[in-house]
Amino acid sequence: MSRRIFATLLVVCLAGSVGPRARADEEGAALPDEARLKAAGLATDGPGLLTFFRLRTKGEVSAEKLAELLEQLEDKAPARREKACAELVAIGPPAIPLLRQAARDADNPEVASLARRCLRALVGDSAGLTASAVRLLGQRRPAGTAEVVLAYLPHAENDRVLEQCRNVLMSVAYTKGAPDPALLKALEDEHPLRRAMAVVAVCSRGSAEPRATLRKLLNDKMPSVRLRASLALSKANDPKAVSTMIALLGDLSTEQAREVEAFLGDLAQEQAPNVPVGEDEVSRQRARDAWARWWLDTEGPGLLEEVKKRTLTEAMHKKALALIENLADDAFEVRQESEMELRKMGAVIKPLLKQALKHDDLEVRTRTAKCLALLEKEKAPPLSGVTARLIALRKPKGAVEVLLAYMPFQEDDEAVQEQVQKALNSVAYEGGKANPLLVKALADKNAYRRAGAAEALCHGPMGPNLATIRGLLKDKEPMVRLKVALALSSANEPDGVPVLAALIGEVSGELSIMAEEYLAKIAGDSAPKPLPEGEDGRKKRSTAWAKWWDDNKTRVVLLDRNAQTDREPFRNLTLLIQTNMQKIMEVDRSGKMRWEITGLLNPWDAFVLPGNRVLITEYSGMRVTERNFKGDVLWQKQFPNYPMYAERLKNGNTFVVFRNQLLEITRGGREVFKIDRPNDVMSARKLPNGQVVFVTNNRQVIRLDRNGKELKTFAISNVAYNSNEVLNNGHVLIPQGWNNRTEEYDATGKLVRAFTSVQQPVHAVRLPNGNTLVSSSQSFPAYKLFEVDRDGKIVHEMALTTYTSRARRR
């Protein structure tokens, strides 16, 4: 077919429409990223992926160029035909009209076959193909990745592709501790999307340098850029950004204002002012003023004083140890007086008392346990994570000294411990120079201080301290070795990785789990298989990971385990909760089972967590368990009541819903939020902004603020299931199986959507692409799971072997 004929066809095709909205290419959607690109004839190496995005970025393509590529589909050389296919797919939608014409060329079946292959990649799911290419580029990371992705940003097909682009930019933001030049250049790009993405990527590791350049975007002419810059810089602990964000509240749209409210609420938590953002401008201005007052009140020495109150000085430490030894004195009066003095010292000495429970002397152990029990009853409030987060932002003078002194005396609250460490990380360097107290603490006799100082120093230019930090990889304490290995690996220093592999075999429990989680994250699909499961297989897993590292260390890209990513990549895998069968299972797009956990006690819900773990609500078992994919219990919490729902929150706590109670607990089981109800709760969730929304059996939806005060109540048409779904934006999905109808109400109580395309719905959940996943109890001709678009049209269905009460997709 000649170039002139194709050029003529191009004019005709561009004058009309491209055609009806494309349906999802289900076969392609189920393929892994590399296989998907290869099926479309695209290169999957670094240079090939860069070429793909350069072509996608060009936008307008001349008719002559398209005609030339289509003519090359007839070339005798297979390599030239494949190259032409790859270029046409990379060009994207502009090539579709001519490819459709070529696909109907009955006189040249080989050209028609190649054209149809290109169309399957483009018409089936062009955005999905691009997302696969972006993810693969993020794995390959060839030189020039940041520049190419930044250039492509304005051409991204949808929000999902934009999210993948953001993740890739964050992953390549730094090389040897320095920000990528392309990102720094993009901070002044004429396109606001590039400026916004650049500041997010540069701040993604918790640093905000060059600070002066980044702060310029707080005054950007575009409100969207100011918002992104203030959020990104705030997450990188820049106090000026928080002030900017609060000032923006009164001028933003309701949706944007609620995004800011969610961030501020997560920062302030129990201290948050009870002035919610509403739909009108006046309420947003009122919220702005309330947050401004709160932020102003956080200045001053009060933050460090809160930490000092919970810290033993050296003098107090020596006194407490002496009193503990006196508990074994021959004289009863001395023992009695020493016990009384220990009680007077208060909760701050609890860590020392816990250590004394292992004392050789029975009298010491007995009196220590008695003293500890009395101090536990006092319920002295532990350090708030809010205080630690505010120290990270405010950076008060003397913070390093105070935080280091406090580290050995932290409560058993992992979330607060993490915030204290982050605060120390944020004040580790000033003007590019390490705080000398941290350098000195690398040799501290206390293991917590050594580990904390090493991790903090890994968040900047380690320089002359690197050798000393590496020396801690041989520390006598496994906890120190783990923290230093993770910190060095996250800073792209590979010496820590073999230490992580060794720790799996040396220690059990949480330390071993953390080591394996990081290794699994950097290994991806290259992880050793099969890995022995369970406690008995730890040493074999350690050996397997060590061999994997030896075989792959020249190819593996180390990851910052603390890098800011809002969610795991979408993998198109579906979790099925089959209550009647006492099991859960995960299947791929075709319905093929990937793994299952059986023998559960009436599972009502489940969520897949990072690191190949699952949080399961076991109703009849009156417990919530966290398990690996083999079903081994890694963590559990037993209750005196029947849990209906449990979700792991961003702060590491777990939110649990009962018929008569809403509860948030730490990993150690401490209650941090509780609302008692008169046995009327059907469903509930704690939203990212800290508010709680729940559905009752008297057809009401109730919204509470983070302190439990009622903000809004509205009635709905009907409710009969506990499987209603509360979305992140406060909307509620209500399945009405008896009515063959699924309804969605917004945060104000307005019915915004309803569809009847799925018969007997029992659960519905919103997917990242905007569609809704619906489980049905209808069994004839078979149980099915449906994906429904925004208009209520069924776009995909999956046959199931048995009744599925809930389904979730990741």
MOKARA-V664213 format. One record per run of one state. SS is the DSSP state (~ for helix, > for strand, _ for the rest). FROM is the first residue (numbers start at 0). LEN is the number of residues. If there is no record, write none. Layout:
ss=SS from=FROM len=LEN
ss=SS from=FROM len=LEN
//
This chain:
ss=_ from=0 len=2
ss=~ from=2 len=13
ss=_ from=15 len=10
ss=~ from=25 len=4
ss=_ from=29 len=3
ss=~ from=32 len=7
ss=_ from=39 len=6
ss=~ from=45 len=12
ss=_ from=57 len=5
ss=~ from=62 len=10
ss=_ from=72 len=5
ss=~ from=77 len=14
ss=_ from=91 len=1
ss=~ from=92 len=11
ss=_ from=103 len=5
ss=~ from=108 len=32
ss=_ from=140 len=4
ss=~ from=144 len=11
ss=_ from=155 len=3
ss=~ from=158 len=13
ss=_ from=171 len=2
ss=> from=173 len=2
ss=_ from=175 len=2
ss=> from=177 len=2
ss=_ from=179 len=1
ss=~ from=180 len=6
ss=_ from=186 len=5
ss=~ from=191 len=11
ss=_ from=202 len=8
ss=~ from=210 len=9
ss=_ from=219 len=3
ss=~ from=222 len=13
ss=_ from=235 len=3
ss=~ from=238 len=13
ss=_ from=251 len=2
ss=~ from=253 len=18
ss=_ from=271 len=9
ss=~ from=280 len=17
ss=_ from=297 len=4
ss=~ from=301 len=7
ss=_ from=308 len=5
ss=~ from=313 len=13
ss=_ from=326 len=5
ss=~ from=331 len=14
ss=_ from=345 len=1
ss=~ from=346 len=10
ss=_ from=356 len=5
ss=~ from=361 len=16
ss=_ from=377 len=7
ss=~ from=384 len=10
ss=_ from=394 len=4
ss=~ from=398 len=11
ss=_ from=409 len=4
ss=~ from=413 len=13
ss=_ from=426 len=2
ss=> from=428 len=2
ss=_ from=430 len=2
ss=> from=432 len=2
ss=_ from=434 len=1
ss=~ from=435 len=6
ss=_ from=441 len=5
ss=~ from=446 len=11
ss=_ from=457 len=5
ss=~ from=462 len=12
ss=_ from=474 len=3
ss=~ from=477 len=13
ss=_ from=490 len=4
ss=~ from=494 len=12
ss=_ from=506 len=3
ss=~ from=509 len=17
ss=_ from=526 len=8
ss=~ from=534 len=18
ss=_ from=552 len=21
ss=> from=573 len=5
ss=~ from=578 len=3
ss=_ from=581 len=1
ss=> from=582 len=5
ss=_ from=587 len=5
ss=> from=592 len=5
ss=_ from=597 len=5
ss=> from=602 len=7
ss=_ from=609 len=3
ss=> from=612 len=6
ss=_ from=618 len=4
ss=> from=622 len=6
ss=_ from=628 len=4
ss=> from=632 len=6
ss=_ from=638 len=4
ss=> from=642 len=6
ss=_ from=648 len=5
ss=> from=653 len=5
ss=_ from=658 len=2
ss=> from=660 len=5
ss=_ from=665 len=5
ss=> from=670 len=6
ss=_ from=676 len=4
ss=> from=680 len=6
ss=_ from=686 len=5
ss=> from=691 len=5
ss=_ from=696 len=3
ss=> from=699 len=5
ss=_ from=704 len=5
ss=> from=709 len=6
ss=_ from=715 len=9
ss=> from=724 len=2
ss=_ from=726 len=5
ss=> from=731 len=5
ss=~ from=736 len=3
ss=_ from=739 len=1
ss=> from=740 len=5
ss=_ from=745 len=5
ss=> from=750 len=5
ss=_ from=755 len=5
ss=> from=760 len=6
ss=_ from=766 len=5
ss=> from=771 len=5
ss=_ from=776 len=6
ss=> from=782 len=6
ss=_ from=788 len=5
ss=> from=793 len=7
ss=_ from=800 len=5
ss=> from=805 len=4
ss=_ from=809 len=1
//
